[in-house]
């Protein structure tokens, strides 16, 4: 251990000299040296000791420091510094950070797990015990649940920092838009909500097309502006867990889109879609089309259970919205 510490100190001194003589254009910003422990610093010293770190290397280096695992137990100040380092590294390549955000987003299961509330955890672990691809999918989520919950606030802080750094996002409307055209939807009455989801709302279609067991509904629009953090159109399965073959946001959610709105610190999730036109990393405006309704997902594929889009809204620090709150929001947009 003593040898490692001496070596690390020597390399730090060498890195400081190398960075001092490097051209400004290729020099990593000072905050890249602001690590919180020797164990975090040591793997990066080899790269830092190179006198001329080029733009691609700097970009990869900065992106690696924004992975959820790398953000564990990192102070908010350092998270912001890392996010700004990455944004500046992107800009040095001539690109816009807002167009490159998809490169630093975790996997689709990470965001699906992020939306698992405490009251849903028992169902998640029960689903993980199921055999086949259905159980495997939920096993992945169950294994990452603890780390996702622990690191989510840091990742969201990093996304917020990049979002606020970029000029195009400042022009987006912060208001809400209707999810469907008025003629295409039916929203349940308040009295009917007690018999349905407590923390989600099923918005029903007034018309749709059927192709065998598959349904295609009307166009779904984003309720808010934000960043598409997860999107999937590859769900394959039927109306039972044993029939699930893979794809989608999850076996039960089916195809769908999850949008994070940094301005409101809020997630919007749209499940059971038949078609998805939004892509991961895309910036969407309120009212922008993100796909078409459908009946993908195990429960939605059951006879008589389709014909709707499942909507969830999650505040990053306040949990999931109730079905009553979602209903009130959607009605306010018409």
C-alpha positions in Angstrom: 0.0 0.0 0.0 2.9 2.4 0.9 4.5 1.7 -2.5 1.2 2.5 -4.3 0.8 5.8 -2.4 4.4 6.8 -3.3 3.9 5.9 -6.9 0.6 7.8 -7.1 2.3 10.9 -5.6 5.1 10.7 -8.1 2.8 10.3 -11.0 0.6 13.2 -9.9 3.7 15.4 -10.0 4.6 14.1 -13.4 1.0 14.7 -14.6 1.0 18.3 -13.3 4.2 19.0 -15.3 2.8 17.3 -18.4 -0.5 19.2 -18.2 1.4 22.5 -17.7 3.2 22.1 -21.0 0.3 20.7 -23.0 -1.6 23.0 -25.4 -4.8 24.5 -24.0 -6.9 22.8 -26.7 -5.9 19.3 -25.6 -5.5 19.8 -21.9 -8.1 18.1 -19.5 -9.7 20.7 -17.3 -8.4 21.1 -13.7 -11.4 19.4 -12.1 -10.4 16.1 -13.7 -7.7 15.9 -11.1 -10.2 16.5 -8.3 -10.9 12.9 -7.1 -12.2 11.9 -3.8 -9.9 8.9 -3.1 -6.6 7.3 -4.2 -8.5 4.2 -5.3 -10.5 6.4 -7.7 -7.5 8.3 -8.9 -5.0 5.5 -9.5 -6.6 3.9 -12.7 -6.7 7.3 -14.4 -3.1 8.4 -13.8 -1.7 6.6 -16.9 -3.9 8.7 -19.1 -3.2 11.9 -17.3 0.6 11.5 -17.6 0.4 11.8 -21.4 1.6 15.2 -22.4 -0.9 15.6 -25.2 -4.3 14.1 -24.4 -6.3 14.4 -27.6 -9.9 15.4 -27.9 -11.2 11.8 -28.3 -9.3 10.5 -25.3 -10.4 13.5 -23.2 -14.0 12.9 -24.2 -13.9 9.2 -23.4 -12.2 9.9 -20.1 -14.8 12.5 -19.1 -17.7 10.3 -20.2 -16.4 7.4 -18.1 -16.5 9.5 -15.0 -20.2 10.1 -15.5 -21.2 6.4 -15.3 -23.5 5.6 -12.4 -20.8 3.4 -10.8 -18.2 6.2 -11.1 -20.6 8.7 -9.5 -21.2 6.6 -6.4 -20.4 8.7 -3.2 -19.2 11.6 -5.2 -20.0 15.1 -3.9 -22.6 17.3 -5.7 -19.9 19.8 -6.5 -17.6 17.2 -8.2 -20.6 15.7 -10.1 -21.3 19.2 -11.6 -17.6 19.6 -12.4 -17.4 16.3 -14.2 -20.6 17.1 -16.2 -19.1 20.4 -17.3 -15.8 18.7 -18.2 -17.7 16.3 -20.4 -19.8 19.1 -22.0 -16.6 21.1 -22.8 -14.9 18.0 -24.2 -17.8 17.5 -26.6 -17.6 21.1 -27.6 -13.9 20.8 -28.4 -14.8 18.2 -31.0 -17.1 20.7 -32.7 -20.3 18.9 -31.5 -23.1 20.0 -29.2 -23.4 18.4 -25.8 -27.1 18.4 -26.1 -26.9 16.2 -29.2 -24.5 13.8 -27.5 -26.3 13.2 -24.2 -27.4 9.8 -25.3 -23.7 8.7 -25.1 -23.6 9.1 -21.3 -27.0 7.6 -20.5 -27.1 4.3 -18.7 -29.0 1.3 -20.1 -32.7 1.0 -20.5 -33.1 -1.3 -17.5 -31.4 1.3 -15.4 -34.1 3.9 -16.0 -36.9 1.3 -15.7 -35.4 0.3 -12.3 -35.2 4.0 -11.4 -39.0 4.2 -11.5 -39.5 1.2 -9.2 -41.1 2.6 -6.1 -40.8 1.0 -2.7 -44.3 -0.4 -2.8 -43.4 -2.1 -6.1 -40.2 -3.8 -4.9 -41.9 -6.9 -3.7 -43.5 -7.4 -7.1 -40.1 -6.9 -8.8 -38.4 -9.6 -6.7 -41.3 -11.9 -7.2 -41.1 -11.5 -11.0 -37.4 -12.1 -10.8 -38.1 -15.6 -9.5 -40.1 -16.5 -12.6 -38.4 -18.8 -15.1 -37.4 -18.0 -18.7 -36.7 -14.6 -20.3 -39.4 -13.0 -18.2 -37.6 -13.8 -15.0 -34.2 -13.0 -16.4 -35.3 -9.5 -17.4 -36.5 -8.7 -13.9 -33.5 -10.4 -12.3 -31.3 -7.8 -14.1 -33.4 -5.0 -12.6 -33.5 -6.6 -9.1 -29.7 -6.8 -9.1 -29.2 -3.2 -10.0 -32.0 -1.8 -7.8 -29.9 -0.8 -4.8 -27.1 0.9 -6.8 -29.6 2.6 -9.0 -31.4 4.1 -6.1 -28.1 5.1 -4.5 -26.7 6.8 -7.6 -29.8 8.2 -9.3 -29.6 11.7 -7.7 -25.9 12.1 -8.9 -26.7 11.1 -12.5 -29.7 13.4 -12.6 -27.6 16.2 -11.2 -25.0 15.6 -14.0 -27.8 15.6 -16.7 -29.2 18.8 -15.2 -25.8 20.5 -15.4 -25.3 19.7 -19.0 -28.9 20.6 -19.8 -28.5 24.0 -18.2 -25.2 24.5 -19.9 -26.7 24.3 -23.4 -28.5 27.2 -25.0 -31.0 25.2 -27.1 -32.7 23.8 -24.0 -33.4 27.3 -22.7 -35.8 27.9 -25.6 -38.0 24.9 -24.8 -41.5 25.5 -23.5 -41.8 24.6 -19.8 -45.5 24.1 -20.1 -47.6 21.0 -20.6 -49.3 19.6 -23.7 -52.1 17.1 -24.4 -51.1 13.5 -24.6 -53.7 12.7 -27.3 -56.1 14.6 -29.5 -59.3 15.1 -27.6 -61.3 12.9 -30.0 -58.8 10.0 -29.6 -59.0 9.5 -25.8 -61.2 8.7 -22.9 -60.0 9.6 -19.4 -61.7 7.6 -16.6 -63.8 9.4 -14.1 -62.5 10.0 -10.6 -64.9 7.4 -9.2 -63.4 4.8 -11.4 -59.8 5.4 -10.3 -60.1 3.5 -7.0 -60.5 0.3 -8.9 -57.4 0.9 -11.0 -53.7 1.8 -10.6 -53.0 4.0 -7.6 -49.8 5.6 -9.0 -50.4 5.5 -12.7 -53.2 6.3 -15.1 -54.5 4.3 -18.1 -55.7 6.7 -20.8 -58.0 4.8 -23.1 -58.4 5.2 -26.9 -61.7 5.8 -28.6 -60.5 3.9 -31.8 -57.7 1.6 -32.9 -56.7 -0.9 -35.5 -56.1 -4.6 -34.9 -53.7 -6.9 -36.7 -54.3 -10.3 -35.1 -53.4 -9.9 -31.4 -51.6 -6.6 -32.1 -53.3 -3.2 -31.6 -52.2 0.1 -33.1 -53.7 3.1 -31.5 -53.6 6.9 -32.2 -50.5 9.1 -31.9 -49.1 9.7 -28.4 -47.6 13.1 -27.7 -45.1 14.0 -25.0 -46.8 15.8 -22.1 -43.6 17.9 -21.4 -40.3 18.8 -22.9 -37.3 16.9 -21.9 -34.7 14.3 -22.7 -35.6 10.8 -24.0 -33.6 8.6 -21.6 -35.2 5.2 -22.6 -37.1 4.0 -25.6 -37.8 0.5 -27.0 -39.8 -0.9 -29.9 -38.6 -4.5 -29.9 -41.0 -6.2 -27.4 -41.8 -9.8 -28.3 -44.3 -11.8 -26.3 -47.8 -12.8 -25.6 -50.3 -12.6 -22.8 -48.4 -14.8 -20.3 -44.9 -14.6 -18.7 -43.9 -17.8 -20.3 -44.6 -16.3 -23.8 -42.2 -13.4 -23.3 -39.2 -13.6 -25.7 -37.4 -10.3 -25.0 -37.3 -6.6 -25.8 -39.3 -3.6 -24.7 -38.7 -1.5 -21.6 -39.7 -4.5 -19.6 -41.9 -7.6 -20.1 -44.9 -6.0 -18.5 -44.3 -2.4 -19.8 -43.8 -3.5 -23.4 -42.7 -0.9 -25.9 -42.5 2.6 -24.6 -40.7 5.8 -23.9 -39.3 7.4 -20.7 -38.6 11.1 -20.7 -36.7 13.1 -18.1 -37.5 16.8 -17.7 -34.5 18.5 -16.0 -36.4 21.7 -15.6 -39.0 20.0 -13.4 -36.8 17.2 -12.1 -39.4 14.7 -13.2 -39.8 11.6 -15.3 -42.7 10.8 -17.6 -43.2 7.2 -18.7 -45.4 6.0 -21.5 -46.0 2.2 -21.7 -47.6 -0.4 -24.0 -46.9 1.6 -27.2 -47.3 -0.2 -30.5 -44.9 2.0 -32.4 -42.1 4.3 -31.0 -40.7 7.2 -33.0 -38.6 8.8 -30.2 -35.0 7.7 -29.8 -32.7 7.7 -26.8 -30.8 11.0 -26.4 -33.4 12.9 -28.3 -34.7 16.3 -27.0 -38.4 16.6 -27.3 -40.8 19.5 -26.9 -44.1 19.4 -25.2 -46.7 18.1 -27.7 -44.1 16.3 -29.9 -45.2 12.9 -31.2 -43.2 10.0 -29.6 -45.1 7.0 -31.0 -48.5 5.3 -31.4 -50.6 3.5 -28.8 -50.7 -0.3 -28.7 -51.0 -3.3 -26.5 -47.5 -4.5 -25.9 -46.6 -5.8 -22.5 -47.9 -9.0 -20.9 -51.0 -7.6 -19.2 -51.9 -5.2 -22.0 -51.8 -8.1 -24.5 -54.4 -10.1 -22.6 -57.8 -10.0 -24.2 -59.8 -7.0 -23.2 -56.8 -5.4 -21.4 -55.4 -3.3 -24.3 -56.7 -0.1 -25.8 -54.8 2.3 -23.6 -51.5 4.0 -22.9 -50.2 3.6 -19.3 -48.8 6.9 -18.0 -46.6 7.3 -15.0 -45.1 10.6 -13.6 -42.3 10.5 -11.0 -40.7 13.4 -9.3 -37.1 12.7 -8.5 -37.5 13.6 -4.8 -41.2 13.0 -4.2 -42.1 9.6 -5.7 -44.8 8.7 -8.1 -47.8 10.8 -8.8 -51.2 9.4 -7.9 -53.7 8.5 -10.7 -55.8 11.5 -9.5 -52.9 13.9 -9.9 -52.1 12.6 -13.4 -55.8 12.8 -14.4 -56.0 16.4 -13.2 -52.9 17.3 -15.2 -54.1 15.7 -18.4 -57.5 17.4 -18.1 -55.8 20.8 -17.6 -54.2 20.5 -21.0 -57.6 20.5 -22.9 
